[in-house]
Amino acid sequence: MTRVAAVDCGTNSIRLLVADADPATGELTDLDRRMTIVRLGQGVDRTGRLAPEALERTFAACREYAEVIKEHGAERLRFVATSASRDAENRDDFVRGVLDILGVEPEVISGDQEAEFSFTGATKELAGRDHLDRPYLVVDIGGGSTEFVVGDDHVRAARSVDVGCVRMTERHLVREGAVTDPPTAGQVAAMRADIEAALDLAEETVPLREARTLVGLAGSVTTVSAIAQELPEYDSAAIHHSRVSRDRVREITDWLLRSTHAERAAVPSMHPGRVDVIAAGALVLLSIMERTGAEEVVVSEHDILDGIAWSVA
């Protein structure tokens, strides 16, 4: 048994997992799992740089996480950074800040590496579930990018494309510095066209339609599941391995795209940091289901963070 810590720093959120890993059984036992919305990718698509206030929000979360890691006595730590820090001109400022606080240099991984970690984290515990047909298509809908991975026991093909809930919101739904509330039909159509073009790119590498089970990861997907179940609060146990039909995803997406900020914020399972970006994330998920013909999505709370932890163990 090895006690490990993993940090996944994405475009919208930063997350920590401290766990005991047992390679013999393939089980991770969580000791602490937490998430903070930091919007590291704020404005990156437009400016190409990480904003000073976004860096400070991220560093504040890192200081909190350093205390948790020390408290649990994790033997090894790996810090992985994804889309926003991969794209930014000033990513060296980010690297230096993390190194000062946590004592490890963040690894700004490629989209392909990101996909590998996501696949491992999402599917390692699905191996014994005979009712789920293979191959799996794992989709990790992040803030700045979406990863597509097809595989059985191992990855067969993977591709990362630049559509995510934050990037699509900033690119298509923001006017004069504020999110259009609700968006116009023209804004939604332009966003949909962007997503479809990204799916065309993904299909050049990944046989999306060959998969038999769609597994969805990350906050946009888990939030759609929470809404579908009408949960009174966000409940990881109820969300993990839940299934949501394509018709229900379409119904939820249509509502999110018609709703106001206040209506979305009133959803009891909605994290405040997702209120303005969830409609775009849900549309990415719906577009994937329509493209692949998936009748349902199996929702996993285990994702890239778990894959990072296994890579350390």
N, C-alpha and C positions, 0 to 999 in steps of 0.2 A: 504494500500500500504506500503510495506516494502522495504527499500533500502538495498541491500545485495551485498557482494563481494564474488566471488568464484575464487580460484586458482587451476588449474589442472597442476601438475608437472609430466610429463611423461619421457620416456626414451630419446626422441629426442627434445621435445619442452616444454616450460612452457607457460601457457595461463592464462589470467585474464579476468573476466567478472564482471563489475559493472552494476547492473540493478535494476529497480523497479519491484517488484513482486506483482501481484494482484491475490490472491488466489480465489477470486470470479469469475474471468473470465478465469483463467488459463493462463494468459499472462505475459510474461517477456518483459519489455521495456528496451532495451539496452541503457546504458549511455556511456559505454566504453567496447570494446572487442578487445583484442590484443594478439599477439602471438610472442614469441621470440624463435628461435632455439638455444638451449644451449647444446645439446648432453650430458645430464647428464649421460647417460648410456654408454659413451665412454669407451670401453674396459672391461665393467663389466662382460660380458659373458666369457671372457678369464681370468681375474684377480680376479673376485669376489669382487672388491673394486671400489669405486667412485674415479676417478682421481682428483688430486688437482685442475688442470686447469678447469675441468668440474664443480667442486663445485664453483669455483670463477665466472665462466660464469653465473651459476644459481643464485648466491647471487647478482651479479650485476643486473640481471633482477628483483630480489625481491626488491632491493632498488628503482628501477624505479617504480615498481608496488605500493610500499608503498606510494609514492608521489601521484599517481593517486587515490588510495583509500581515502587518506586524503582529496584531492581536492574535491571529490564527496560527502564526508561525509557519507560513507556507515555505517550503524548501526551494521552490523554483517559481519564477515568474516570467511570463512572456507577454509582451505588449505588441499588439498588431493594430496598425492603422490602415484605413481603407480609403475610399474614394476621394474625400475632400482633401486629405493631406497628400494624396498622390498627384492631385491636379494643381496644387498651389505653388506659386513661385517662391514664396517665403516659408516653405516647409521646414527649413533649417531652424527657424525660430521655435517651431513646434517641437522639433527633435531635442533641441537644447533644454527646453522647459521641462519636458517629460523626464529626461535624463537626470536633471537636477533634483526632481521631486521623488522619483521612484527608483533611481539607480540603474535603470535599464534603458537602452536605446529603443525607441519604437521602430518596429519593422514596417516600413511602408511597402506592403505586399502588392503583387500584381493581381489583376482580376482573376487570373487562372488559379493562383494560390488561394485566393479568397473562396473561390468555388470549391476547391478541394476540401478546405476546412469545413465549409458549410455542409457539404455532402456527408463527411464523416460524422459531424455532430448530429445531423438529422436522422441518419439511417442506421447508426451503429446498434441501436436498441430495437430496430424494426426487423432485424434478421429472423427472429423467431415467430414473427406474425405471419402465418401462412395465408391468412385471408387477404393480404395485400400483395397484389401481383407485381412482378418485376418485368422490365426495368422501371426504376423510379425516375421521375423528373423532379429534381429539387430546385425550387425557385426562391431566392433570397432577395426580397424587395427592400432595398435600403433607401437611404435618403438621396444619395447621388447616383447610385448604379443598381442594376439588378443582375444577379448571377444565375445562370442556367446550367445545371449539371444533370447529365443522364448517366446512369450506371446501375450495376447489379450489386455485387459485393465491392466493386471498385469503380472508380470514375472511368467512363468510356469517352465522354466528350464534355467540354465545358466552354462557356463563353460569358464574358462580362460586357454589358452594354450600358451606356450612359442614360438610363432612365430610372429615376427614383422619385419618391414622393416630394422631397424638397426641391430637387432640380426641376421637376415638371411644374410644381407650384410657382416657383420663382420665374420660370421661363414663360409660362402661359397664363397664370392666374393673377399676377401682381400688376396693378396699374397705379402709377403715381405713389409708389411706396407702400401700398396696402393691398391685401388680398381682396379681389372682387367677391362680393358677398350677396347672393350667390353668383357664380360665373355665368357669362353669357353663352349662348349656344355656339357662337363662333369660337370662343376661347376653348370650350370643351372639344370642339371638332379639331382645332389645331393641336391640342394636346393628344387627342386620340391618333391623329396622323403621325405625330412624333413617335408615339409608342409603337404603332404598327411598323414604322420604318426600322425601329430598333429590333422588333421581333424578326423582321426580314434578315437583319444582320445576324442575329442569334442562330437562325435556322441554317445559315451558311455553314455553321460549325457543328451545331447540336441538333440531332434528329428529334425535335420536340414531339412530333406526332407518333413516334414509336413507343413512347413511354406508356405504361399501363396504370401507374399510380402517380398522381401529382401530390407532392409534399411542399407545403408553403411555409416559409419562415419569415421572421422579423415582425416589427410592430404593426405595420399596415395589415398584415394577414391576421395576426392574433387579435387585433382590435376589431376587424370584421367578424371574426368568430365570436367575440364577446358580445357584439351588437346582435348577431344572429341568435344567440342564446338568451338575449335580453337579461344578461347578468346584472345583479344589483350593484356589483363592484367588480373590478378586474380580479379574476380568479385563475391563476396559472394552472391549477390542477384540473379545472373544468375545461380549460382551453386546450391543454396538451392532448394531442391525438383526437381532438374533436373533428367532425367532418361537416363541411358546409357545401351545399349543392350549388351548382352554377346559377340556377334560377334565383336562389336566395342571395347570392353575391350580386347578381344583377339588380335585384330589388334594393339592396342596401346601397349600392353604388349610385343608383338613380336618385335615391333620397339624399345621399350626401352631396351630390352635385346640385340639388335644388335647395338645400338647407342654408340657413344663415349661421354665422359664427355662434350666436347664442343658442340656437337649436342643437348644434353639434356639441357645444360645451355642456349642455344639459344631459347628455348621455352619461349615465353613472359610471360606466366602465372606461370612459375616454380619458386618457392622460392629457392634461392641459397642453403639453408640448406638441400634441398631435392634432389639435383641433383644426388648424389651418392647412394641414398637409394630408389629412386622411383621405379626402376625396380623390386626390391624385393617386395615392397609393392603392385605393380600392379599384380605380379604373385600370391601373396596371395589372392587377390580379384578374379582373374580369376579362381584359383583352387577352391575357395568356390562356385562360380557360376556354375562351371562344376559339382562339387559334388552334389549340391542341385538341379540342373536342372533349376535354375532361368534364365528366358529369359532376365531380365533386373535388374538393381539395382537402387533404389530410393536413391538419394544422399541427405544427411542432413548435414547442417552446425551446427545444434543443436545436442549436444551430451552430453558427461559426464559433461562438464562444466555447461551446463544448468541444468542437473540433480543435481549437487552439489548446484547450486544457489537455486533450489526449496527445497532442504533438509534444507537449512538455513532459507528460508522464512517460 
